[in-house]
Structures are given as C-alpha cells and as structure tokens.
Amino acid sequence: MYFVYILVCAVTGRSYVGHTDHLIRRYRLHCEGGTRTTREKLLQPYVAHWELFPSRAAAMHRERYFKAGSGHRVRQDIVAASRHAFGPLG
C-alpha cells in the first residue's frame, strides 16, 4: 500500500505533496530535515491530508494530479481547510 500526502508548514502555510509506502517514517524524515526539498521550506510541518492506494503507480498518478492543473487548486483548498481547522500553529 502507498500513501499520497500533503504536508503544510505551520509557520508559512507552504505545502508539499509526496508519496511513500510508510507515512509515519516519511513524516519523521521531513520533521528531522532529512529531505532536501523540504529541509528549509517546511518548518513545523503537519499532515493536512493523506490518501491510500494499492500500487505505487496509482499513488504517483494522484501525486502528479495534486501538483498540476485543477489538482493544484484542490490541493490549495485542502491546505486552506486545514489551516482553518488547526489555525496557525507557529
């Protein structure tokens, strides 16, 4: 099983989309600064959204959706809703 997830920076509101086969391990890696793409961009990240898929190919397809076109707007709506629900954490 594979996850597609959206992380949001509690300080700036920036978001990141990724996929993994182990969501908790990947989240910890992001929090510890172990990923180059989010090391300096996501401070105090939280998981705003996640989805489960049966294959890596399906997860990668959904990840690409969130990163472009109408999926990017859906992602922005998810981020806005999560900031409304959790409020500023920083």
N, C-alpha and C positions, 0 to 999 in steps of 0.2 A: 504494500500500500504506500502511496505517496501523497504528500500534503502540498498544497499551494497555500502560501501565507502572505499576509500583508502586515508589515511592521510599520509602526508610526513612532516618530521621535516625539516624546512628551514635551520637549523644550521648543522645537521649531515647527512641529507639525508635518515635517517631510515624511514621505513614505517610501517603502521599499517592498518589492514583490519578489518572491523566490519560491523554489520548490525543494523538497527534501524527502527522504524516507524516514527521518527521525526528527520530528518537530522540536522536541524539548532539547535535544543535543544541539540542533542548529540554532535555536534561540539563545542558548547559553554561549555558543560561539560568537554570536552577534554581540551579546552583552559584554563579553570579555575583550572585544576588539579584535577577534581572530579572523575577521573577514575584511579584506582590503576595501571593498566597495562601501561598507557602512561604518568603518572604524571612526571616521571623523564626522560623518554626516548624521548619524543617529545616536543622540545622547538619550539615555534612559528610554530605550525602545520598549514598546509593548506590542503584543499581537492583537491587532484590531480585527482580524478576520482570518479564517482558515477553512479549507475545503479538503476533502479526502477523495483520492482517485485510485482506481485499481491498477493503473500502469504508469510508468514514468512518462511515456509518450502522451497520455491524456493529461497528466499534470503539466507537462511542458506546453501543451497546446493552450491550456487555461492560463498559464503564466503569461504567454505571449498576448493573449486576449487582454489581460489587465494592463499590459504595457503599451497598447496602441489603440487608436480609434475610439469607438464607443466604449470599449472596455476600460479605457483610461478614465472616462467620465464616470463609469460605475465605481471604479477604484476611488475617485475623488469623493463620491457620495458616501462610500463606506468609511473613508477617513473622517469626513465631516461628521457622520453619525457617531463614530467612536469618540471623537473629541467632545461632542455634545454629551454623550453618555458618561464619559470619565472626567471631563473637564481638564483644564491644564494641570499636569502633574508636577511640573517643574517649579 
